[in-house]
Amino acid sequence: MLRGLTKGYRNHPQLERFKSAGEPLTSIDFYLQEIWREACVRGYRFDQNKFEAVENVTSIEVTQGQVAYERQHLLKKLTVRDRARWESLSQEGECAVHPLFAVVAGDREEWERV
């Protein structure tokens, strides 16, 4: 992504999160590391060579409004892709966020495409 080695998602709006981080590449590595761990738990394959292992990283702030927006976006996708998962998640009041992120007050991010 930020190393310029990827073919896709070079201009994804959520990359703004990482670009604004103190150590963008380390943050992306940590993010992908946690995605890999979750993939393992779910029985999915995720190429571990796509990131460097990271132990410590400074959290990135994400607004409550952005988390709510992303949750609604996910629920909309799940109504078509995985009705059972939608049923489970739609009953929950709040969703857990990736360990990289620290939730703060605020609206949806300006970079988000609506």
Biopython code that builds the backbone (N, CA, C, O; Angstrom):
import numpy as np
from Bio.PDB.StructureBuilder import StructureBuilder

atoms = [
    (1, "MET", "N", (0.821, -1.185, 0.000)),
    (1, "MET", "CA", (0.000, 0.000, 0.000)),
    (1, "MET", "C", (0.863, 1.247, 0.000)),
    (1, "MET", "O", (0.984, 1.923, -1.021)),
    (2, "LEU", "N", (1.459, 1.551, 1.130)),
    (2, "LEU", "CA", (2.282, 2.750, 1.216)),
    (2, "LEU", "C", (3.702, 2.511, 0.719)),
    (2, "LEU", "O", (4.440, 3.461, 0.456)),
    (3, "ARG", "N", (4.083, 1.253, 0.591)),
    (3, "ARG", "CA", (5.408, 0.941, 0.052)),
    (3, "ARG", "C", (5.413, 1.027, -1.471)),
    (3, "ARG", "O", (6.476, 1.028, -2.093)),
    (4, "GLY", "N", (4.229, 1.099, -2.068)),
    (4, "GLY", "CA", (4.117, 1.167, -3.517)),
    (4, "GLY", "C", (4.240, -0.179, -4.202)),
    (4, "GLY", "O", (4.474, -0.229, -5.409)),
    (5, "LEU", "N", (4.090, -1.268, -3.469)),
    (5, "LEU", "CA", (4.274, -2.599, -4.037)),
    (5, "LEU", "C", (2.961, -3.302, -4.340)),
    (5, "LEU", "O", (2.972, -4.388, -4.918)),
    (6, "THR", "N", (1.855, -2.725, -3.974)),
    (6, "THR", "CA", (0.562, -3.382, -4.179)),
    (6, "THR", "C", (-0.066, -2.957, -5.490)),
    (6, "THR", "O", (0.220, -1.882, -6.016)),
    (7, "LYS", "N", (-0.929, -3.820, -6.009)),
    (7, "LYS", "CA", (-1.622, -3.516, -7.256)),
    (7, "LYS", "C", (-2.998, -2.914, -6.991)),
    (7, "LYS", "O", (-3.531, -2.188, -7.830)),
    (8, "GLY", "N", (-3.563, -3.207, -5.853)),
    (8, "GLY", "CA", (-4.912, -2.729, -5.543)),
    (8, "GLY", "C", (-4.947, -1.873, -4.297)),
    (8, "GLY", "O", (-3.989, -1.843, -3.526)),
    (9, "TYR", "N", (-6.045, -1.181, -4.103)),
    (9, "TYR", "CA", (-6.298, -0.371, -2.909)),
    (9, "TYR", "C", (-5.258, 0.712, -2.654)),
    (9, "TYR", "O", (-5.011, 1.065, -1.500)),
    (10, "ARG", "N", (-4.654, 1.237, -3.691)),
    (10, "ARG", "CA", (-3.668, 2.312, -3.517)),
    (10, "ARG", "C", (-4.312, 3.619, -3.097)),
    (10, "ARG", "O", (-3.689, 4.434, -2.417)),
    (11, "ASN", "N", (-5.561, 3.820, -3.502)),
    (11, "ASN", "CA", (-6.238, 5.075, -3.228)),
    (11, "ASN", "C", (-7.462, 4.896, -2.337)),
    (11, "ASN", "O", (-8.340, 5.758, -2.310)),
    (12, "HIS", "N", (-7.525, 3.803, -1.621)),
    (12, "HIS", "CA", (-8.670, 3.565, -0.745)),
    (12, "HIS", "C", (-8.724, 4.672, 0.302)),
    (12, "HIS", "O", (-7.703, 4.989, 0.912)),
    (13, "PRO", "N", (-9.895, 5.265, 0.522)),
    (13, "PRO", "CA", (-9.977, 6.387, 1.461)),
    (13, "PRO", "C", (-9.507, 6.056, 2.870)),
    (13, "PRO", "O", (-8.988, 6.928, 3.567)),
    (14, "GLN", "N", (-9.677, 4.824, 3.297)),
    (14, "GLN", "CA", (-9.266, 4.483, 4.659)),
    (14, "GLN", "C", (-7.757, 4.460, 4.838)),
    (14, "GLN", "O", (-7.272, 4.404, 5.968)),
    (15, "LEU", "N", (-7.011, 4.502, 3.748)),
    (15, "LEU", "CA", (-5.555, 4.608, 3.875)),
    (15, "LEU", "C", (-5.155, 5.926, 4.539)),
    (15, "LEU", "O", (-4.047, 6.054, 5.061)),
    (16, "GLU", "N", (-6.060, 6.898, 4.517)),
    (16, "GLU", "CA", (-5.787, 8.171, 5.198)),
    (16, "GLU", "C", (-5.510, 7.938, 6.672)),
    (16, "GLU", "O", (-4.701, 8.650, 7.269)),
    (17, "ARG", "N", (-6.160, 6.965, 7.261)),
    (17, "ARG", "CA", (-5.904, 6.617, 8.667)),
    (17, "ARG", "C", (-4.424, 6.326, 8.886)),
    (17, "ARG", "O", (-3.800, 6.829, 9.821)),
    (18, "PHE", "N", (-3.888, 5.505, 8.004)),
    (18, "PHE", "CA", (-2.509, 5.069, 8.161)),
    (18, "PHE", "C", (-1.514, 6.153, 7.770)),
    (18, "PHE", "O", (-0.468, 6.305, 8.402)),
    (19, "LYS", "N", (-1.843, 6.895, 6.738)),
    (19, "LYS", "CA", (-0.954, 7.969, 6.296)),
    (19, "LYS", "C", (-0.768, 9.021, 7.377)),
    (19, "LYS", "O", (0.286, 9.652, 7.458)),
    (20, "SER", "N", (-1.782, 9.213, 8.205)),
    (20, "SER", "CA", (-1.697, 10.228, 9.260)),
    (20, "SER", "C", (-1.056, 9.692, 10.543)),
    (20, "SER", "O", (-0.816, 10.455, 11.479)),
    (21, "ALA", "N", (-0.782, 8.399, 10.593)),
    (21, "ALA", "CA", (-0.164, 7.791, 11.780)),
    (21, "ALA", "C", (1.306, 8.182, 11.861)),
    (21, "ALA", "O", (1.927, 8.499, 10.847)),
    (22, "GLY", "N", (1.857, 8.157, 13.064)),
    (22, "GLY", "CA", (3.267, 8.478, 13.257)),
    (22, "GLY", "C", (4.189, 7.545, 12.494)),
    (22, "GLY", "O", (5.206, 7.978, 11.954)),
    (23, "GLU", "N", (3.839, 6.268, 12.448)),
    (23, "GLU", "CA", (4.608, 5.260, 11.723)),
    (23, "GLU", "C", (3.642, 4.472, 10.837)),
    (23, "GLU", "O", (3.203, 3.385, 11.214)),
    (24, "PRO", "N", (3.309, 5.011, 9.665)),
    (24, "PRO", "CA", (2.288, 4.387, 8.821)),
    (24, "PRO", "C", (2.550, 2.924, 8.470)),
    (24, "PRO", "O", (1.634, 2.105, 8.546)),
    (25, "LEU", "N", (3.761, 2.583, 8.092)),
    (25, "LEU", "CA", (4.039, 1.212, 7.682)),
    (25, "LEU", "C", (3.939, 0.238, 8.848)),
    (25, "LEU", "O", (3.444, -0.879, 8.691)),
    (26, "THR", "N", (4.406, 0.661, 10.008)),
    (26, "THR", "CA", (4.292, -0.179, 11.204)),
    (26, "THR", "C", (2.826, -0.369, 11.568)),
    (26, "THR", "O", (2.417, -1.463, 11.959)),
    (27, "SER", "N", (2.039, 0.688, 11.440)),
    (27, "SER", "CA", (0.607, 0.600, 11.738)),
    (27, "SER", "C", (-0.091, -0.368, 10.791)),
    (27, "SER", "O", (-0.921, -1.169, 11.219)),
    (28, "ILE", "N", (0.244, -0.295, 9.507)),
    (28, "ILE", "CA", (-0.354, -1.214, 8.535)),
    (28, "ILE", "C", (0.066, -2.648, 8.832)),
    (28, "ILE", "O", (-0.755, -3.562, 8.761)),
    (29, "ASP", "N", (1.323, -2.849, 9.161)),
    (29, "ASP", "CA", (1.788, -4.197, 9.505)),
    (29, "ASP", "C", (1.017, -4.746, 10.703)),
    (29, "ASP", "O", (0.593, -5.902, 10.693)),
    (30, "PHE", "N", (0.836, -3.922, 11.731)),
    (30, "PHE", "CA", (0.085, -4.374, 12.906)),
    (30, "PHE", "C", (-1.360, -4.677, 12.537)),
    (30, "PHE", "O", (-1.922, -5.681, 12.975)),
    (31, "TYR", "N", (-1.955, -3.811, 11.734)),
    (31, "TYR", "CA", (-3.328, -4.014, 11.290)),
    (31, "TYR", "C", (-3.463, -5.355, 10.565)),
    (31, "TYR", "O", (-4.352, -6.148, 10.875)),
    (32, "LEU", "N", (-2.578, -5.601, 9.601)),
    (32, "LEU", "CA", (-2.632, -6.841, 8.833)),
    (32, "LEU", "C", (-2.316, -8.065, 9.691)),
    (32, "LEU", "O", (-2.874, -9.140, 9.470)),
    (33, "GLN", "N", (-1.436, -7.907, 10.654)),
    (33, "GLN", "CA", (-1.103, -9.000, 11.564)),
    (33, "GLN", "C", (-2.348, -9.463, 12.312)),
    (33, "GLN", "O", (-2.574, -10.663, 12.465)),
    (34, "GLU", "N", (-3.148, -8.521, 12.772)),
    (34, "GLU", "CA", (-4.369, -8.874, 13.495)),
    (34, "GLU", "C", (-5.420, -9.476, 12.550)),
    (34, "GLU", "O", (-6.177, -10.362, 12.948)),
    (35, "ILE", "N", (-5.466, -8.995, 11.304)),
    (35, "ILE", "CA", (-6.366, -9.577, 10.310)),
    (35, "ILE", "C", (-5.959, -11.025, 10.052)),
    (35, "ILE", "O", (-6.811, -11.908, 9.948)),
    (36, "TRP", "N", (-4.662, -11.259, 9.951)),
    (36, "TRP", "CA", (-4.141, -12.620, 9.762)),
    (36, "TRP", "C", (-4.558, -13.524, 10.927)),
    (36, "TRP", "O", (-4.999, -14.654, 10.717)),
    (37, "ARG", "N", (-4.415, -13.018, 12.149)),
    (37, "ARG", "CA", (-4.805, -13.828, 13.326)),
    (37, "ARG", "C", (-6.283, -14.195, 13.274)),
    (37, "ARG", "O", (-6.655, -15.338, 13.538)),
    (38, "GLU", "N", (-7.116, -13.229, 12.936)),
    (38, "GLU", "CA", (-8.552, -13.497, 12.845)),
    (38, "GLU", "C", (-8.845, -14.480, 11.713)),
    (38, "GLU", "O", (-9.706, -15.349, 11.853)),
    (39, "ALA", "N", (-8.143, -14.347, 10.609)),
    (39, "ALA", "CA", (-8.322, -15.276, 9.495)),
    (39, "ALA", "C", (-7.996, -16.702, 9.921)),
    (39, "ALA", "O", (-8.695, -17.642, 9.545)),
    (40, "CYS", "N", (-6.942, -16.858, 10.699)),
    (40, "CYS", "CA", (-6.566, -18.188, 11.200)),
    (40, "CYS", "C", (-7.675, -18.778, 12.065)),
    (40, "CYS", "O", (-8.009, -19.956, 11.942)),
    (41, "VAL", "N", (-8.243, -17.950, 12.943)),
    (41, "VAL", "CA", (-9.327, -18.404, 13.816)),
    (41, "VAL", "C", (-10.533, -18.855, 12.992)),
    (41, "VAL", "O", (-11.194, -19.838, 13.329)),
    (42, "ARG", "N", (-10.812, -18.126, 11.910)),
    (42, "ARG", "CA", (-11.978, -18.436, 11.070)),
    (42, "ARG", "C", (-11.704, -19.504, 10.023)),
    (42, "ARG", "O", (-12.614, -19.916, 9.303)),
    (43, "GLY", "N", (-10.466, -19.952, 9.933)),
    (43, "GLY", "CA", (-10.124, -20.981, 8.964)),
    (43, "GLY", "C", (-9.882, -20.461, 7.564)),
    (43, "GLY", "O", (-9.940, -21.223, 6.599)),
    (44, "TYR", "N", (-9.604, -19.146, 7.441)),
    (44, "TYR", "CA", (-9.313, -18.553, 6.143)),
    (44, "TYR", "C", (-7.804, -18.560, 5.912)),
    (44, "TYR", "O", (-7.018, -18.679, 6.852)),
    (45, "ARG", "N", (-7.422, -18.433, 4.662)),
    (45, "ARG", "CA", (-6.006, -18.301, 4.334)),
    (45, "ARG", "C", (-5.685, -16.833, 4.114)),
    (45, "ARG", "O", (-6.408, -16.132, 3.406)),
    (46, "PHE", "N", (-4.622, -16.380, 4.708)),
    (46, "PHE", "CA", (-4.161, -14.998, 4.545)),
    (46, "PHE", "C", (-2.648, -15.061, 4.513)),
    (46, "PHE", "O", (-2.031, -15.605, 5.428)),
    (47, "ASP", "N", (-2.048, -14.517, 3.484)),
    (47, "ASP", "CA", (-0.605, -14.598, 3.277)),
    (47, "ASP", "C", (0.147, -13.817, 4.350)),
    (47, "ASP", "O", (0.123, -12.586, 4.370)),
    (48, "GLN", "N", (0.799, -14.532, 5.223)),
    (48, "GLN", "CA", (1.557, -13.931, 6.325)),
    (48, "GLN", "C", (2.761, -13.124, 5.819)),
    (48, "GLN", "O", (3.331, -12.331, 6.569)),
    (49, "ASN", "N", (3.142, -13.318, 4.581)),
    (49, "ASN", "CA", (4.269, -12.575, 4.012)),
    (49, "ASN", "C", (3.904, -11.149, 3.629)),
    (49, "ASN", "O", (4.770, -10.386, 3.199)),
    (50, "LYS", "N", (2.652, -10.781, 3.777)),
    (50, "LYS", "CA", (2.197, -9.436, 3.412)),
    (50, "LYS", "C", (2.492, -8.395, 4.490)),
    (50, "LYS", "O", (2.254, -7.205, 4.282)),
    (51, "PHE", "N", (3.005, -8.830, 5.633)),
    (51, "PHE", "CA", (3.296, -7.895, 6.716)),
    (51, "PHE", "C", (4.489, -8.369, 7.531)),
    (51, "PHE", "O", (4.846, -9.547, 7.515)),
    (52, "GLU", "N", (5.092, -7.437, 8.237)),
    (52, "GLU", "CA", (6.158, -7.740, 9.192)),
    (52, "GLU", "C", (5.520, -7.860, 10.570)),
    (52, "GLU", "O", (4.603, -7.102, 10.885)),
    (53, "ALA", "N", (5.980, -8.790, 11.395)),
    (53, "ALA", "CA", (5.442, -8.923, 12.753)),
    (53, "ALA", "C", (5.750, -7.670, 13.570)),
    (53, "ALA", "O", (6.858, -7.136, 13.521)),
    (54, "VAL", "N", (4.759, -7.217, 14.313)),
    (54, "VAL", "CA", (4.875, -6.001, 15.113)),
    (54, "VAL", "C", (4.387, -6.294, 16.519)),
    (54, "VAL", "O", (3.333, -6.903, 16.700)),
    (55, "GLU", "N", (5.157, -5.859, 17.525)),
    (55, "GLU", "CA", (4.738, -6.063, 18.908)),
    (55, "GLU", "C", (4.125, -4.811, 19.516)),
    (55, "GLU", "O", (3.129, -4.895, 20.234)),
    (56, "ASN", "N", (4.704, -3.663, 19.239)),
    (56, "ASN", "CA", (4.212, -2.415, 19.821)),
    (56, "ASN", "C", (3.923, -1.400, 18.727)),
    (56, "ASN", "O", (4.705, -1.236, 17.790)),
    (57, "VAL", "N", (2.812, -0.736, 18.855)),
    (57, "VAL", "CA", (2.435, 0.289, 17.889)),
    (57, "VAL", "C", (1.579, 1.328, 18.606)),
    (57, "VAL", "O", (0.823, 1.000, 19.521)),
    (58, "THR", "N", (1.704, 2.564, 18.189)),
    (58, "THR", "CA", (0.885, 3.632, 18.748)),
    (58, "THR", "C", (-0.505, 3.546, 18.135)),
    (58, "THR", "O", (-0.644, 3.403, 16.920)),
    (59, "SER", "N", (-1.528, 3.634, 18.967)),
    (59, "SER", "CA", (-2.890, 3.518, 18.457)),
    (59, "SER", "C", (-3.251, 4.712, 17.577)),
    (59, "SER", "O", (-2.659, 5.787, 17.674)),
    (60, "ILE", "N", (-4.225, 4.492, 16.730)),
    (60, "ILE", "CA", (-4.752, 5.512, 15.834)),
    (60, "ILE", "C", (-6.174, 5.822, 16.289)),
    (60, "ILE", "O", (-6.973, 4.912, 16.510)),
    (61, "GLU", "N", (-6.482, 7.092, 16.425)),
    (61, "GLU", "CA", (-7.829, 7.470, 16.842)),
    (61, "GLU", "C", (-8.821, 7.279, 15.707)),
    (61, "GLU", "O", (-8.532, 7.588, 14.551)),
    (62, "VAL", "N", (-9.991, 6.765, 16.054)),
    (62, "VAL", "CA", (-11.099, 6.609, 15.119)),
    (62, "VAL", "C", (-12.344, 7.152, 15.828)),
    (62, "VAL", "O", (-12.571, 6.874, 17.006)),
    (63, "THR", "N", (-13.131, 7.918, 15.106)),
    (63, "THR", "CA", (-14.288, 8.556, 15.732)),
    (63, "THR", "C", (-15.463, 7.581, 15.888)),
    (63, "THR", "O", (-15.614, 6.624, 15.129)),
    (64, "GLN", "N", (-16.278, 7.863, 16.894)),
    (64, "GLN", "CA", (-17.475, 7.049, 17.124)),
    (64, "GLN", "C", (-18.371, 7.056, 15.893)),
    (64, "GLN", "O", (-18.952, 6.032, 15.535)),
    (65, "GLY", "N", (-18.480, 8.210, 15.249)),
    (65, "GLY", "CA", (-19.305, 8.318, 14.048)),
    (65, "GLY", "C", (-18.795, 7.450, 12.919)),
    (65, "GLY", "O", (-19.588, 6.871, 12.177)),
    (66, "GLN", "N", (-17.485, 7.349, 12.778)),
    (66, "GLN", "CA", (-16.898, 6.510, 11.736)),
    (66, "GLN", "C", (-17.147, 5.042, 12.033)),
    (66, "GLN", "O", (-17.473, 4.267, 11.133)),
    (67, "VAL", "N", (-16.994, 4.662, 13.289)),
    (67, "VAL", "CA", (-17.245, 3.270, 13.680)),
    (67, "VAL", "C", (-18.707, 2.921, 13.411)),
    (67, "VAL", "O", (-18.997, 1.846, 12.887)),
    (68, "ALA", "N", (-19.620, 3.807, 13.760)),
    (68, "ALA", "CA", (-21.047, 3.566, 13.515)),
    (68, "ALA", "C", (-21.334, 3.446, 12.022)),
    (68, "ALA", "O", (-22.104, 2.583, 11.601)),
    (69, "TYR", "N", (-20.716, 4.312, 11.224)),
    (69, "TYR", "CA", (-20.900, 4.260, 9.775)),
    (69, "TYR", "C", (-20.397, 2.932, 9.209)),
    (69, "TYR", "O", (-21.076, 2.304, 8.397)),
    (70, "GLU", "N", (-19.222, 2.511, 9.634)),
    (70, "GLU", "CA", (-18.646, 1.265, 9.126)),
    (70, "GLU", "C", (-19.458, 0.059, 9.572)),
    (70, "GLU", "O", (-19.588, -0.915, 8.830)),
    (71, "ARG", "N", (-20.006, 0.120, 10.788)),
    (71, "ARG", "CA", (-20.856, -0.974, 11.277)),
    (71, "ARG", "C", (-22.100, -1.103, 10.401)),
    (71, "ARG", "O", (-22.466, -2.208, 10.002)),
    (72, "GLN", "N", (-22.746, 0.017, 10.102)),
    (72, "GLN", "CA", (-23.940, -0.019, 9.252)),
    (72, "GLN", "C", (-23.602, -0.525, 7.843)),
    (72, "GLN", "O", (-24.374, -1.269, 7.238)),
    (73, "HIS", "N", (-22.452, -0.113, 7.339)),
    (73, "HIS", "CA", (-22.002, -0.570, 6.021)),
    (73, "HIS", "C", (-21.808, -2.090, 6.030)),
    (73, "HIS", "O", (-22.224, -2.777, 5.097)),
    (74, "LEU", "N", (-21.186, -2.604, 7.068)),
    (74, "LEU", "CA", (-20.977, -4.049, 7.206)),
    (74, "LEU", "C", (-22.308, -4.781, 7.304)),
    (74, "LEU", "O", (-22.513, -5.788, 6.626)),
    (75, "LEU", "N", (-23.207, -4.287, 8.135)),
    (75, "LEU", "CA", (-24.500, -4.951, 8.297)),
    (75, "LEU", "C", (-25.264, -5.015, 6.967)),
    (75, "LEU", "O", (-25.922, -6.011, 6.666)),
    (76, "LYS", "N", (-25.166, -3.953, 6.190)),
    (76, "LYS", "CA", (-25.830, -3.934, 4.887)),
    (76, "LYS", "C", (-25.271, -5.034, 3.980)),
    (76, "LYS", "O", (-26.028, -5.728, 3.301)),
    (77, "LYS", "N", (-23.940, -5.190, 3.974)),
    (77, "LYS", "CA", (-23.322, -6.243, 3.168)),
    (77, "LYS", "C", (-23.727, -7.632, 3.663)),
    (77, "LYS", "O", (-23.973, -8.536, 2.865)),
    (78, "LEU", "N", (-23.794, -7.792, 4.982)),
    (78, "LEU", "CA", (-24.092, -9.100, 5.550)),
    (78, "LEU", "C", (-25.521, -9.562, 5.285)),
    (78, "LEU", "O", (-25.784, -10.765, 5.289)),
    (79, "THR", "N", (-26.447, -8.639, 5.056)),
    (79, "THR", "CA", (-27.819, -9.062, 4.747)),
    (79, "THR", "C", (-27.847, -9.930, 3.493)),
    (79, "THR", "O", (-28.732, -10.771, 3.335)),
    (80, "VAL", "N", (-26.878, -9.726, 2.603)),
    (80, "VAL", "CA", (-26.792, -10.498, 1.365)),
    (80, "VAL", "C", (-25.794, -11.648, 1.497)),
    (80, "VAL", "O", (-26.063, -12.761, 1.046)),
    (81, "ARG", "N", (-24.645, -11.378, 2.113)),
    (81, "ARG", "CA", (-23.534, -12.340, 2.109)),
    (81, "ARG", "C", (-23.582, -13.403, 3.200)),
    (81, "ARG", "O", (-23.162, -14.538, 2.977)),
    (82, "ASP", "N", (-24.096, -13.042, 4.391)),
    (82, "ASP", "CA", (-24.051, -13.960, 5.523)),
    (82, "ASP", "C", (-25.160, -13.598, 6.505)),
    (82, "ASP", "O", (-24.942, -12.891, 7.489)),
    (83, "ARG", "N", (-26.346, -14.100, 6.209)),
    (83, "ARG", "CA", (-27.531, -13.722, 6.996)),
    (83, "ARG", "C", (-27.387, -14.103, 8.478)),
    (83, "ARG", "O", (-27.837, -13.361, 9.350)),
    (84, "ALA", "N", (-26.770, -15.242, 8.764)),
    (84, "ALA", "CA", (-26.592, -15.670, 10.161)),
    (84, "ALA", "C", (-25.679, -14.704, 10.913)),
    (84, "ALA", "O", (-25.950, -14.352, 12.061)),
    (85, "ARG", "N", (-24.601, -14.279, 10.264)),
    (85, "ARG", "CA", (-23.682, -13.314, 10.891)),
    (85, "ARG", "C", (-24.385, -11.973, 11.079)),
    (85, "ARG", "O", (-24.192, -11.313, 12.101)),
    (86, "TRP", "N", (-25.196, -11.564, 10.105)),
    (86, "TRP", "CA", (-25.976, -10.328, 10.232)),
    (86, "TRP", "C", (-26.888, -10.409, 11.442)),
    (86, "TRP", "O", (-26.980, -9.465, 12.227)),
    (87, "GLU", "N", (-27.565, -11.547, 11.588)),
    (87, "GLU", "CA", (-28.487, -11.744, 12.709)),
    (87, "GLU", "C", (-27.758, -11.566, 14.039)),
    (87, "GLU", "O", (-28.255, -10.897, 14.945)),
    (88, "SER", "N", (-26.585, -12.166, 14.145)),
    (88, "SER", "CA", (-25.796, -12.088, 15.370)),
    (88, "SER", "C", (-25.326, -10.658, 15.650)),
    (88, "SER", "O", (-25.509, -10.143, 16.753)),
    (89, "LEU", "N", (-24.719, -10.021, 14.639)),
    (89, "LEU", "CA", (-24.163, -8.679, 14.835)),
    (89, "LEU", "C", (-25.227, -7.603, 14.999)),
    (89, "LEU", "O", (-25.016, -6.629, 15.722)),
    (90, "SER", "N", (-26.351, -7.765, 14.345)),
    (90, "SER", "CA", (-27.385, -6.733, 14.437)),
    (90, "SER", "C", (-28.013, -6.679, 15.826)),
    (90, "SER", "O", (-28.632, -5.678, 16.185)),
    (91, "GLN", "N", (-27.860, -7.737, 16.604)),
    (91, "GLN", "CA", (-28.387, -7.766, 17.969)),
    (91, "GLN", "C", (-27.459, -7.084, 18.974)),
    (91, "GLN", "O", (-27.889, -6.698, 20.061)),
    (92, "GLU", "N", (-26.189, -6.937, 18.608)),
    (92, "GLU", "CA", (-25.206, -6.323, 19.498)),
    (92, "GLU", "C", (-25.350, -4.806, 19.479)),
    (92, "GLU", "O", (-25.610, -4.220, 18.428)),
    (93, "GLY", "N", (-25.183, -4.169, 20.631)),
    (93, "GLY", "CA", (-25.288, -2.721, 20.702)),
    (93, "GLY", "C", (-24.098, -2.017, 20.086)),
    (93, "GLY", "O", (-24.264, -1.134, 19.245)),
    (94, "GLU", "N", (-22.907, -2.395, 20.493)),
    (94, "GLU", "CA", (-21.680, -1.793, 19.960)),
    (94, "GLU", "C", (-20.799, -2.898, 19.413)),
    (94, "GLU", "O", (-20.897, -4.054, 19.824)),
    (95, "CYS", "N", (-19.951, -2.531, 18.493)),
    (95, "CYS", "CA", (-19.037, -3.531, 17.949)),
    (95, "CYS", "C", (-17.620, -3.260, 18.452)),
    (95, "CYS", "O", (-17.244, -2.126, 18.749)),
    (96, "ALA", "N", (-16.866, -4.323, 18.534)),
    (96, "ALA", "CA", (-15.467, -4.186, 18.922)),
    (96, "ALA", "C", (-14.688, -3.613, 17.742)),
    (96, "ALA", "O", (-15.008, -3.890, 16.586)),
    (97, "VAL", "N", (-13.686, -2.828, 18.034)),
    (97, "VAL", "CA", (-12.843, -2.285, 16.972)),
    (97, "VAL", "C", (-11.499, -2.998, 16.990)),
    (97, "VAL", "O", (-11.117, -3.610, 17.988)),
    (98, "HIS", "N", (-10.805, -2.912, 15.897)),
    (98, "HIS", "CA", (-9.470, -3.491, 15.762)),
    (98, "HIS", "C", (-8.589, -2.940, 16.890)),
    (98, "HIS", "O", (-8.726, -1.770, 17.247)),
    (99, "PRO", "N", (-7.694, -3.748, 17.455)),
    (99, "PRO", "CA", (-6.841, -3.295, 18.561)),
    (99, "PRO", "C", (-5.949, -2.092, 18.245)),
    (99, "PRO", "O", (-5.446, -1.437, 19.158)),
    (100, "LEU", "N", (-5.752, -1.805, 16.972)),
    (100, "LEU", "CA", (-4.947, -0.656, 16.584)),
    (100, "LEU", "C", (-5.653, 0.662, 16.897)),
    (100, "LEU", "O", (-4.999, 1.683, 17.112)),
    (101, "PHE", "N", (-6.979, 0.639, 16.924)),
    (101, "PHE", "CA", (-7.747, 1.874, 17.012)),
    (101, "PHE", "C", (-8.215, 2.211, 18.416)),
    (101, "PHE", "O", (-8.559, 1.333, 19.208)),
    (102, "ALA", "N", (-8.218, 3.507, 18.702)),
    (102, "ALA", "CA", (-8.754, 4.048, 19.951)),
    (102, "ALA", "C", (-9.954, 4.912, 19.580)),
    (102, "ALA", "O", (-9.808, 5.893, 18.851)),
    (103, "VAL", "N", (-11.133, 4.559, 20.074)),
    (103, "VAL", "CA", (-12.350, 5.278, 19.721)),
    (103, "VAL", "C", (-12.435, 6.584, 20.507)),
    (103, "VAL", "O", (-12.256, 6.614, 21.724)),
    (104, "VAL", "N", (-12.715, 7.667, 19.768)),
    (104, "VAL", "CA", (-12.876, 8.994, 20.363)),
    (104, "VAL", "C", (-14.197, 9.577, 19.868)),
    (104, "VAL", "O", (-14.770, 9.100, 18.888)),
    (105, "ALA", "N", (-14.666, 10.597, 20.544)),
    (105, "ALA", "CA", (-15.896, 11.266, 20.126)),
    (105, "ALA", "C", (-15.694, 11.914, 18.759)),
    (105, "ALA", "O", (-14.596, 12.356, 18.419)),
    (106, "GLY", "N", (-16.762, 11.961, 17.995)),
    (106, "GLY", "CA", (-16.686, 12.638, 16.707)),
    (106, "GLY", "C", (-17.592, 12.016, 15.672)),
    (106, "GLY", "O", (-18.122, 10.920, 15.857)),
    (107, "ASP", "N", (-17.762, 12.736, 14.576)),
    (107, "ASP", "CA", (-18.612, 12.311, 13.473)),
    (107, "ASP", "C", (-17.839, 11.425, 12.504)),
    (107, "ASP", "O", (-16.672, 11.100, 12.722)),
    (108, "ARG", "N", (-18.516, 11.049, 11.441)),
    (108, "ARG", "CA", (-17.879, 10.280, 10.377)),
    (108, "ARG", "C", (-16.699, 11.085, 9.827)),
    (108, "ARG", "O", (-16.750, 12.314, 9.772)),
    (109, "GLU", "N", (-15.644, 10.390, 9.424)),
    (109, "GLU", "CA", (-14.443, 11.049, 8.927)),
    (109, "GLU", "C", (-14.704, 11.766, 7.604)),
    (109, "GLU", "O", (-15.520, 11.313, 6.801)),
    (110, "GLU", "N", (-14.024, 12.865, 7.380)),
    (110, "GLU", "CA", (-14.194, 13.646, 6.153)),
    (110, "GLU", "C", (-13.772, 12.869, 4.913)),
    (110, "GLU", "O", (-14.331, 13.071, 3.835)),
    (111, "TRP", "N", (-12.789, 11.982, 5.057)),
    (111, "TRP", "CA", (-12.298, 11.237, 3.906)),
    (111, "TRP", "C", (-13.242, 10.113, 3.466)),
    (111, "TRP", "O", (-13.094, 9.573, 2.369)),
    (112, "GLU", "N", (-14.196, 9.765, 4.305)),
    (112, "GLU", "CA", (-15.099, 8.661, 3.991)),
    (112, "GLU", "C", (-15.977, 8.999, 2.789)),
    (112, "GLU", "O", (-16.547, 10.086, 2.700)),
    (113, "ARG", "N", (-16.072, 8.049, 1.877)),
    (113, "ARG", "CA", (-16.946, 8.216, 0.698)),
    (113, "ARG", "C", (-18.336, 7.715, 1.073)),
    (113, "ARG", "O", (-18.503, 6.586, 1.536)),
    (114, "VAL", "N", (-19.314, 8.562, 0.867)),
    (114, "VAL", "CA", (-20.688, 8.190, 1.234)),
    (114, "VAL", "C", (-21.495, 7.979, -0.025)),
    (114, "VAL", "O", (-22.682, 7.659, 0.049)),
]
sb = StructureBuilder()
sb.init_structure("model")
sb.init_model(0)
sb.init_chain("A")
sb.init_seg("    ")
for serial, (resi, resn, name, xyz) in enumerate(atoms, 1):
    if name == "N":
        sb.init_residue(resn, " ", resi, " ")
    sb.init_atom(name, np.array(xyz, "f"), 0.0, 1.0, " ", f" {name:<3s}", serial, name[0])
structure = sb.get_structure()
